[in-house]
Amino acid sequence: MKLLYRRCAGLDVHKKSVSVCVRIRVRGQKEAEIEEAVFGTFTQDLERLRDWLRQHKVKQVAMESTGVYWIPIWNILEPVRWGFQLLLVNPQTVRALRGCKTDRIDARRIAEFLQYGLLRGSFVPPAPIRQLRDLTRMRVHLQGDRNRVINRMGRLLETVNIKLGSVASNIVGKSGRAMLQALAAGENRPQDLADLARGHLRAKKPDLVLALEGRMSEHTRWLLGRLLQELQWLDGRVTELDARLTEQMLPHADLVKRLCTIPGVDRLTAWVLIAELGLDMQQFPTAGQAASWAGLCPGNAESAGKRFSGRTRKGDRYLRRILVQNAWAVAHQKDCFLTALFYRIAYRRGLKKAAMAVAHRILIIAYHVIRDGSEYRESGGDYFDRLHPERTAQRLANRLTRIGFDVVLTPRHTQPPTTALDNPQPVQKRRGRPCQCAARGIPCQHGIPPKSRETQTRSEAEQPPQTQCRNCAKWGIACIHARPRKRHGHLPATGPQSTA
């Protein structure tokens, strides 16, 4: 096995201690020299660990990703002035065999794997991106706490026979919160409570009167008041965090704007994409690898020619969560390529797989927007219909046939065909789809070469007019390619003519 590093270190990280093993391979020796030590996890202990590694002239350091306990060590060894090249490893890749596992053995194994280049590092973004990541993830947890408070509030109302959630879709909206505050203040007349409704909810006042008639007690009002106070505090925390994120994202305002051109992606999603993926896409050589890291691609489990479960792997749950939410939001848009993709996959595989596929596509698009500095260009909701129009027509015709209709497909022409006599420039292809060379701004390579009037007339006289082509005859439709041509001074032919 090829030796990659002559000096390297492996760290087995725990909450209170760090086991370190340094492997040194001297030229001319078959066995590597091993130096081992154990350090604490206080800041002074970690600084002694750093100095000990520098004394042994170690540059390559690998450690396990153990909870959050690796972060203090990373912070001490990360500065560029120390010259360490750090590698964070998934513990699953260096898992020891049963019955042969100690801290010292784990550190030795990590160092040996690193020395021979058998370890693959995890993605650790730079410090500024990690700070943005802390803010976006804190917002996720605050929003989760807010949702739990709202759910507790709904369950409390149900226990006292108040069915506000059966009439209002959002019990903590502007109208719902006014009603809840009135209930907590002691108001118990359903008619007065229903008068607090605003907007479209006023049309449901008769139902609100019935839903707000309950059995509120002093104990229930006290609990409801505490929940409202907690909800108000959490709303203030989320607002404060949004202001902090807005300030921190000002240097990336242009990227946020370009990411928001993707259907379903709003400002919050753009923030999460930047915080989780970073700004430098060199850590992900391809968009597929970025999707695999996020856990948005099928699993790969195959043995003996048989493919087993294709469940998605574990990835970045914060990025995956918000992209799947955006995929469900895209399903409600109109005239959108991603919406067409969603329902195209949902027809064959189901809604959940369609949501995962659209989330995968959104991440692929975002990867190219970040890497190339481009914007999203909408292809339209009829992209797949325009891609293969004959397949779409045949599928729709078969569907009408199954429900009892006779279908005759007759193509409609929007403009007459262009001939070489009408336009001396070669702009018409001999067969197939229309030429796109003019739209691309390049000389046409598909057109019919220009001919003189005498040559064109002579070729028309020598060839009999065609009335049906092979492709249209196979589909059983009127021919859209071959048609009788006009002669100068004569009416168009109405049927087969003799050329004798």
C-alpha positions in Angstrom: 0.0 0.0 0.0 1.4 3.4 -1.0 2.5 5.6 1.9 1.0 9.1 1.6 2.3 10.9 4.7 5.5 10.2 6.6 4.3 12.2 9.7 0.7 12.3 10.8 -1.4 12.2 13.9 -4.7 10.6 14.9 -6.9 12.0 17.7 -9.6 10.0 19.5 -11.8 12.8 21.0 -13.9 12.5 24.2 -15.6 15.0 26.5 -12.8 15.1 29.1 -9.8 13.6 27.3 -8.1 13.3 23.9 -5.9 10.3 23.0 -3.2 11.2 20.5 -1.1 8.9 18.3 1.7 10.2 16.1 3.1 7.9 13.4 6.6 8.7 11.9 8.0 6.7 9.0 11.7 7.0 8.7 13.4 6.3 5.4 15.0 2.8 5.4 12.8 1.5 8.2 10.0 -0.9 7.6 8.0 -0.2 10.8 6.7 3.3 11.7 7.7 4.9 15.0 4.7 5.6 17.3 4.4 8.4 19.9 1.3 8.4 22.1 0.0 10.8 24.7 -3.3 11.8 26.5 -4.4 15.4 27.0 -7.3 17.0 28.8 -9.9 19.2 27.0 -9.5 22.5 28.8 -8.1 25.3 26.8 -4.6 25.1 28.4 -4.5 21.3 27.8 -5.4 21.8 24.1 -2.7 24.4 23.7 -0.2 21.9 25.2 -1.5 19.4 22.6 -0.9 21.9 19.8 2.7 22.5 21.0 3.3 18.8 21.4 2.2 18.2 17.8 4.5 21.0 16.6 7.5 19.5 18.4 7.0 16.3 16.5 6.7 18.3 13.2 3.3 17.0 12.4 1.2 18.7 9.8 -1.5 16.2 9.0 -4.1 15.7 11.8 -7.3 13.6 11.7 -10.0 13.4 14.3 -13.4 11.8 14.7 -16.6 13.9 14.6 -17.7 13.1 18.1 -20.7 15.2 19.0 -19.6 18.8 19.6 -16.4 17.8 21.5 -14.2 18.1 18.4 -15.0 21.8 17.9 -12.8 23.1 20.7 -9.8 21.1 19.3 -10.6 22.4 15.8 -10.7 26.0 17.0 -7.3 25.7 18.6 -5.6 23.9 15.7 -7.4 25.7 12.8 -5.5 29.1 12.6 -3.3 29.2 9.5 -0.2 30.3 11.5 0.1 26.9 13.0 0.2 25.2 9.6 -2.0 22.1 10.5 -4.0 20.4 7.8 -7.0 19.1 9.7 -9.3 16.3 8.6 -12.7 15.6 10.3 -13.7 12.0 9.8 -17.1 10.2 10.1 -16.8 7.7 13.0 -18.5 5.1 10.8 -15.5 4.9 8.5 -13.0 4.2 11.3 -15.2 2.0 13.5 -13.2 -0.7 15.4 -14.0 -4.4 15.5 -16.0 -5.7 18.5 -13.7 -6.8 21.3 -10.7 -4.7 20.2 -11.5 -1.2 21.1 -9.8 1.2 23.4 -9.0 4.9 23.2 -5.3 4.2 22.4 -6.2 1.6 19.7 -8.7 4.0 18.1 -6.1 6.8 17.9 -3.6 4.4 16.4 -6.1 3.2 13.8 -7.0 6.8 12.8 -3.4 7.7 12.4 -2.6 4.6 10.3 -5.6 5.1 8.0 -4.5 8.8 7.5 -0.9 7.8 6.8 -2.0 5.6 3.9 -4.7 8.0 2.6 -7.7 5.8 3.5 -9.7 8.6 5.1 -12.2 10.9 3.5 -12.8 14.2 5.3 -16.1 15.8 6.1 -17.0 19.3 4.9 -16.2 22.0 7.5 -16.9 25.5 6.2 -14.8 28.5 7.2 -15.5 30.4 10.4 -17.8 33.2 8.8 -20.0 30.6 7.2 -20.1 28.6 10.5 -21.4 31.7 12.2 -24.2 32.1 9.6 -25.0 28.4 10.1 -25.3 28.9 13.9 -27.9 31.7 13.3 -30.0 29.8 10.7 -30.0 26.6 12.9 -31.0 28.6 16.0 -33.9 30.1 14.0 -35.1 26.5 13.1 -35.1 25.6 16.8 -36.9 28.8 17.9 -39.5 28.2 15.2 -39.9 24.6 16.5 -40.5 25.9 20.1 -43.0 28.4 18.7 -44.9 25.6 17.0 -45.0 23.6 20.1 -46.5 26.5 22.1 -49.2 26.9 19.5 -50.0 23.2 19.6 -50.3 23.4 23.4 -52.6 26.3 23.1 -54.8 24.4 20.6 -55.0 21.4 22.9 -55.9 23.6 25.9 -58.8 25.2 24.0 -60.1 21.7 23.0 -60.2 20.6 26.6 -62.6 23.5 27.4 -64.9 22.9 24.4 -63.6 25.9 22.4 -63.3 24.8 18.7 -61.5 27.8 17.3 -59.2 25.6 15.3 -62.2 24.1 13.5 -63.2 27.4 12.0 -59.9 29.4 11.7 -57.0 27.9 9.9 -54.5 29.9 12.0 -55.5 30.3 15.7 -52.6 32.7 16.3 -53.3 35.0 13.4 -54.4 38.6 13.8 -58.0 37.6 14.5 -57.2 34.5 16.5 -54.8 36.2 18.8 -57.2 39.0 19.6 -59.8 36.3 20.5 -57.3 34.4 22.7 -56.3 37.6 24.5 -59.9 38.4 25.2 -60.5 34.9 26.5 -57.5 35.1 28.8 -58.7 38.5 30.1 -62.0 37.0 31.1 -64.4 37.6 28.2 -66.8 34.7 27.8 -69.6 36.0 25.5 -69.3 34.2 22.1 -70.9 37.1 20.2 -68.4 39.7 21.5 -65.5 37.3 20.8 -66.7 36.7 17.2 -66.9 40.5 16.6 -63.0 40.5 16.9 -62.7 38.6 13.6 -61.0 40.5 10.8 -60.7 40.0 7.0 -62.1 36.8 5.4 -62.9 35.4 8.9 -65.8 37.8 9.3 -67.7 35.7 6.8 -67.6 32.9 9.3 -69.1 34.8 12.2 -72.0 32.3 12.7 -69.6 29.4 13.0 -67.3 31.4 15.3 -70.2 32.1 17.7 -70.8 28.3 18.0 -67.1 27.5 18.2 -66.3 30.1 20.9 -68.9 28.8 23.3 -67.0 26.8 25.9 -66.4 26.3 29.6 -63.5 28.5 30.5 -62.3 28.5 34.1 -59.9 30.7 36.0 -57.3 28.0 35.8 -57.6 27.7 32.1 -57.4 31.5 31.6 -54.2 31.6 33.6 -52.6 28.9 31.5 -53.8 30.5 28.3 -52.3 33.8 29.4 -48.9 32.2 30.2 -48.9 30.5 26.8 -49.6 33.8 25.0 -46.8 35.5 26.9 -44.4 32.7 25.9 -45.5 32.9 22.2 -45.0 36.7 22.2 -41.5 36.2 23.6 -40.6 33.7 21.0 -41.9 36.0 18.2 -39.6 38.7 19.5 -36.7 36.2 19.5 -37.4 35.2 15.9 -37.7 38.8 14.8 -34.4 39.7 16.5 -32.7 36.8 14.9 -34.1 37.7 11.4 -32.6 41.2 11.9 -29.2 39.7 12.8 -29.3 37.5 9.7 -30.3 40.3 7.5 -27.3 42.3 8.7 -24.9 39.4 8.3 -26.2 38.6 4.8 -25.7 42.1 3.4 -22.3 41.2 1.8 -24.1 38.3 0.0 -27.2 40.4 -1.1 -26.6 39.8 -4.8 -26.4 36.0 -4.3 -29.5 36.0 -2.2 -31.3 37.9 -4.9 -30.2 35.4 -7.6 -31.2 32.4 -5.5 -34.6 33.9 -5.0 -35.2 33.6 -8.7 -35.6 29.9 -8.3 -39.3 29.0 -7.9 -40.2 28.2 -4.3 -37.0 29.7 -2.9 -37.6 32.7 -0.6 -35.2 34.8 1.4 -35.0 32.3 4.3 -34.3 29.4 2.0 -31.5 31.4 0.3 -30.0 32.1 3.8 -30.0 28.4 4.6 -28.4 27.5 1.3 -25.6 29.9 1.8 -25.1 28.9 5.5 -25.0 25.2 4.8 -23.3 25.0 1.4 -21.0 27.9 1.7 -19.8 30.2 -1.1 -16.9 28.1 -2.5 -18.2 25.0 -4.4 -14.7 23.5 -4.7 -15.5 21.1 -1.8 -18.3 19.6 -4.1 -16.7 18.8 -7.5 -20.1 18.1 -9.0 -23.7 19.0 -8.2 -24.4 15.3 -7.6 -21.9 15.1 -4.8 -23.6 18.2 -3.2 -26.9 16.4 -3.4 -25.4 13.3 -1.9 -23.9 15.3 1.0 -27.3 16.8 1.7 -29.1 13.4 1.7 -31.2 14.2 -1.4 -30.3 11.3 -3.6 -31.2 7.6 -3.6 -29.1 5.2 -1.6 -26.8 2.8 -3.4 -27.1 -0.8 -2.0 -26.4 -3.5 -4.5 -25.0 -7.0 -4.2 -24.8 -10.1 -6.5 -26.6 -8.1 -9.2 -29.5 -7.3 -7.0 -30.4 -3.8 -6.0 -31.7 -3.5 -2.4 -33.2 -0.5 -0.6 -32.8 2.8 -2.2 -33.6 4.9 0.9 -31.9 8.2 1.0 -28.8 8.4 3.2 -28.5 10.7 6.3 -27.2 14.1 5.3 -27.5 17.7 6.3 -31.0 17.6 7.9 -31.4 21.4 8.1 -30.8 21.8 4.3 -32.8 18.8 3.4 -35.7 19.9 5.6 -36.1 23.3 4.1 -35.6 22.1 0.5 -38.4 19.5 0.9 -40.7 22.2 2.3 -39.9 24.4 -0.8 -40.7 21.4 -3.0 -44.2 21.1 -1.5 -44.7 24.8 -2.0 -43.6 24.6 -5.7 -46.4 22.0 -6.3 -49.0 24.8 -5.9 -47.5 27.2 -8.5 -48.6 27.5 -12.1 -46.8 27.4 -15.4 -43.5 26.4 -13.7 -41.0 23.8 -14.8 -40.5 22.4 -11.3 -44.3 22.1 -10.9 -44.4 20.1 -14.1 -41.6 17.9 -12.8 -43.4 17.4 -9.5 -46.6 16.1 -11.1 -44.7 14.1 -13.8 -42.9 12.1 -11.1 -46.0 12.0 -8.7 -48.0 10.3 -11.4 -45.6 7.4 -11.5 -43.9 7.3 -8.1 -46.2 9.1 -5.6 -46.2 12.5 -4.0 -43.4 11.9 -1.4 -40.9 10.7 -4.0 -41.9 13.7 -6.2 -41.2 16.1 -3.4 -37.8 14.6 -2.8 -37.0 14.7 -6.5 -38.0 18.4 -6.8 -35.9 19.2 -3.7 -33.0 17.4 -5.4 -33.5 19.5 -8.5 -33.7 22.8 -6.5 -30.4 22.0 -4.9 -28.8 21.2 -8.3 -30.0 24.6 -9.6 -28.8 26.4 -6.5 -25.4 24.7 -6.8 -24.9 26.2 -10.3 -26.3 29.6 -9.3 -23.7 29.8 -6.5 -20.8 28.3 -8.5 -21.3 30.1 -11.8 -22.8 33.4 -10.7 -25.9 32.9 -12.9 -29.6 33.2 -12.5 -32.4 30.7 -12.9 -34.1 30.7 -16.3 -37.6 29.4 -16.4 -38.3 26.7 -19.0 -42.1 26.8 -18.6 -44.7 24.4 -17.4 -45.0 22.9 -20.9 -41.3 22.0 -21.1 -41.9 18.2 -21.3 -44.8 18.7 -23.8 -42.5 20.7 -26.1 -39.6 18.2 -25.6 -41.6 15.4 -27.3 -44.8 16.8 -28.7 -45.7 13.6 -30.6 -45.5 11.5 -27.4 -47.7 14.0 -25.6 -50.3 14.0 -28.4 -50.3 10.2 -28.5 -50.7 9.9 -24.7 -53.6 12.3 -24.6 -55.2 10.6 -27.6 -54.9 7.2 -25.9 -56.5 8.7 -22.7 -59.5 10.0 -24.7 -59.8 6.7 -26.4 -60.0 4.9 -23.1 -63.0 6.9 -22.0 -64.9 6.3 -25.2 -63.9 9.0 -27.7 -62.7 8.6 -31.3 -59.7 10.9 -31.8 -58.3 12.2 -35.1 -55.0 14.1 -34.7 -54.7 17.0 -37.2 -51.6 19.2 -36.8 -52.1 22.9 -37.1 -49.6 25.1 -39.0 -48.9 28.5 -37.8 -46.9 29.7 -40.8 -46.1 28.3 -44.3 -42.8 26.5 -44.8 -39.9 28.5 -46.2 -38.2 27.3 -49.4 -34.9 28.1 -50.9 -36.5 30.3 -53.6 -38.3 32.5 -51.0 -35.2 32.9 -48.9 -31.7 32.6 -50.5 -30.2 32.0 -47.0 -30.2 28.4 -45.8 -32.6 28.6 -42.8 -34.7 25.5 -43.2 -33.5 22.1 -42.1 -33.9 19.1 -44.4 -35.9 17.1 -41.7 -36.5 17.0 -38.0 -37.0 20.0 -35.6 -36.8 23.7 -36.7 -33.3 25.1 -37.0 -32.1 27.1 -34.0 -28.9 28.5 -35.5 -30.3 32.0 -35.9 -31.4 32.1 -32.3 -27.9 31.1 -31.2 -26.3 33.7 -33.4 -24.2 31.3 -35.5 -24.1 30.5 -39.2 -26.7 27.9 -40.1 -25.3 24.4 -40.7 -28.6 22.6 -41.4 -30.3 24.5 -44.3 -30.8 23.6 -47.9 -28.0 25.1 -50.0 -29.3 27.9 -52.2 -30.1 27.0 -55.8 -30.7 29.0 -58.9 -34.3 29.4 -60.2 -33.6 27.2 -63.2 -32.1 24.4 -61.1 -34.9 24.6 -58.6 -37.6 24.4 -61.3 -35.8 21.5 -63.1 -35.6 19.5 -59.9 -39.2 20.0 -59.2 -40.1 18.9 -62.7 -38.0 15.7 -62.3 -39.4 14.6 -58.9 -43.0 13.7 -58.4 -44.8 15.5 -55.6 -45.0 13.6 -52.3 -48.3 13.3 -50.4 -47.3 11.2 -47.3 -44.0 10.6 -45.4 -43.0 7.5 -43.6 -43.2 9.0 -40.0 -46.7 10.5 -40.4 -47.9 7.3 -42.0 -46.6 5.3 -39.0 -48.5 7.5 -36.6 -51.7 7.5 -38.7 -52.0 11.3 -39.0 -52.1 13.8 -41.9 -48.6 14.5 -43.2 -47.0 17.6 -41.9 -43.8 17.4 -43.8 -44.4 16.6 -47.5 -46.8 18.7 -49.5 -47.3 19.6 -53.2 -45.1 22.5 -54.4 -46.2 25.4 -56.6 -44.9 25.8 -60.1 -44.4 29.2 -61.7 -47.6 30.2 -63.6 -49.5 27.0 -62.6 -51.9 26.2 -59.8 -50.8 23.7 -57.1 -51.2 20.1 -57.9 -54.3 18.4 -56.4 -53.2 14.8 -56.7 -50.5 12.5 -58.2 -49.5 13.7 -61.7 -47.6 11.9 -64.4 -44.1 13.1 -65.1 -43.8 11.3 -68.5 
